[in-house]
Amino acid sequence: MADTYAQMEEREMSSANSISATAAVEELANDTQVLLVDVRDTAEMEATGIGPNTVQAPGRAVAWMADQESEYRSLDLQNRSQRIFTTCGGSPSYRGAAAANVLTAMGFKDVSYVDGGMAALLAAGIQTNSPK
C-alpha cells in the first residue's frame, strides 16, 4: 500500500532531530559557526529574506551541495562536525526535516530541523536579509 503525504511527513519528522525556533534564533545570534540551511524555493526566500549564516539550498539541492564529490558542492557544507539547522517555510516542517535526514545520512553529526520553519523563526525574532 502506498504512503500518504501525511505519513511521509510524519516519518521524516519523527526520524530527525528538531530544535525550537527560539533556541535556534538564540544560537544563530551567538555563534557565527552555526549554519542555517534554507531549503525553501527562491520565491519563498525573497518574500521573507534569509537568516544569518544561511546556505541557500532550495529543493533537493542540499544533497548535491553537501556531497564531497559533486561538482555542485558548497564549501559551506563540507564540515561534517559543524552544527547545522535546516529550515523550510512553516509547519509541518517536512522539507526541513527531510533535509536534516539527508545531511545526517551523508555523515553530518549535529543537524536539527527548526520546528515550525521560517514562519516560526520570524515569530521568534530572527533578523533577515535579502537572499544573494
N, C-alpha and C positions, 0 to 999 in steps of 0.2 A: 504494500500500500504506500502511496506517495505521501510525503510530508506536506503539511500546510505551511504557509509562510509563518504563521504564529509559532508552529513547532520549531521551525528553523531558527527563528528569533530566540526562542527560549533556550535551545541547545547552545547557540553561540554565547548568549549572555550568561548562562549557568556555568560554562566552562572557562570563562575569562575572569580575571581579577577586575574589580571595579574600585573607583575612588569617587568620593563626593565632589561636586563642583567646588564647594567651599574649600575643601582641603587642597584640591588641585590649584585653585587660584592662589592660595597662600604659598604653596611650594613653588609655583612658577614665578611668583614675585620675589621669593627669597633665594632661589637657586637657579642661576642662569645656565646650569648644565642640564637641567631637566628639559626634555623636548616635548612639545605638543605636536602630535602628528594629526593633521586635519584631513579627513577623508571625504569631506563634502565636495560637491561639484563647484566649479568656478563661480557660477551664478550665486550659489549659497554663500560662498566666501565674500563675494563682492557686496552682498546685501548687508552683512553684519561686520565685515572686517575679520581679521585673524588675530589670534592672541600672541603673546610674547613667545619667542623661541620656537616659532612654528615652522614645521616642514609641511608644505602643501603636497598632498598625495591623493588627489581625487580618485574615487572609484577603486579599482584594483591596482593602481599604480604603486601602492605601498609595497607589494611583493617584489616588483621589478626594482624599485628604488633600494630595497634592503638586501637584495641578492648581491653577494660579493662578486659574482661572475657576470652580472648583467651589464650590458652596455649602457643601461639607463640608471645604474646605481647612483645613489646620492651619498656623498661623503658624510653627510649628516647622519646617515642611517647605517653605519658600519660598526660602531662600537657596541658589541653585544652585552656589555655590562651597564650601559647608560640607562638611567631612569627615563621612561617614556610613558606619556599619557596619549591615548588616542581619543579623538572626538569626531562626532558626526553632527547631524542637525539637531536632534532632540530625542525625546523619549517615545517609544523604547529605543535604546541605544544600540540597535542591531548592527549598524555599519561600524560603529566604534568598537564594539565587542568582537566582531569578525576580524577587524584589522588587528586588534590586540592578540587574537588567537593566531593569526598569520605570523606576526612578529615573534610570538612565543615559539611557534613551530620552527621558525628559522633560527632559533638559538638565542634570542634576546632573553635576558634573565629577569628584568624588572619592568614589566609592562602592565598597565592598567587602563581600562577604558573609563572615560568620565561618564558617570551615571547622569543621564539627562542631556548629554551632549552640549552643543554650543548654546542652546537655549538656557540651560542651567548655568553654564559658565557666565553668560551675560547677566543673568539674575544674581549671581554671586559677585558681580562687580569686576569681571575681567576687563582689562584695558585692551582695546583692539586697534589695529592699524589697517590701512588698505592693503590688500594682498599684492604681492610682487608680480 
